[in-house]
Amino acid sequence: MSYVDGPDGSVALTELPRFPAPEAPSVSGSLTAPLPGTVTRIAVAVGHRVAKGDLLLTLEAMKLEHPVLAPHAGTVAAIRVTAGQQVDGGAVLAVIEGLAVIEGDE
């Protein structure tokens, strides 16, 4: 904590982290943005069944497109972003319902 005194009074300042760690997703199956960027394309809609590795959406960051892929098979329960929307790193992009497939059982 830092204290600043001046002619108008005193102020106590608390240093905050410059880049706070993203909060853990609150919903099971949530997919979060790996970095800040702009959603350029959404390839699925709510209710679509997806397989592991299917393209869900793309993010543009640092003049590159970054695909966001399904981590496991399931059904798209929610899309929390729209095309053209700016997102922060760690923001929830979509929710996939379904059980994760254990490698080797596919």
C-alpha positions, 0 to 999 in steps of 0.5 A, a space after each residue: 500500500 502506498 500513501 499520498 499526501 497533498 493539499 487536498 488530503 491523503 489517499 491510500 493506493 493499492 497496487 493491482 496486478 497489471 495482467 490479472 489471471 483470468 477467472 476459472 470458467 463458471 460453467 462446466 464445458 466452457 471454452 475460453 479465449 486463449 488471448 485477447 482478440 476479435 471474433 471473426 467467424 462463428 462456425 457452429 450454432 447452439 444445438 449443433 453436435 460437434 466432434 473433437 477438433 471441429 472448428 467452433 470459431 476463429 479469433 483474430 489477434 496480432 493480425 493472425 487468425 486463431 482457430 478455437 476447436 472443440 476439445 471433445 465431442 458434444 453438443 453446443 449448449 451456448 455461444 457467448 460471443 458474436 462475430 465482430 465482438 472484441 474479447 479479453 483473454 479468458 472470456 467464455 466463448 462457448 459451452 460444449 455439453 458432453 463427456 470428454 472422450 479418454 484418448 485411446 477410447 475413440 
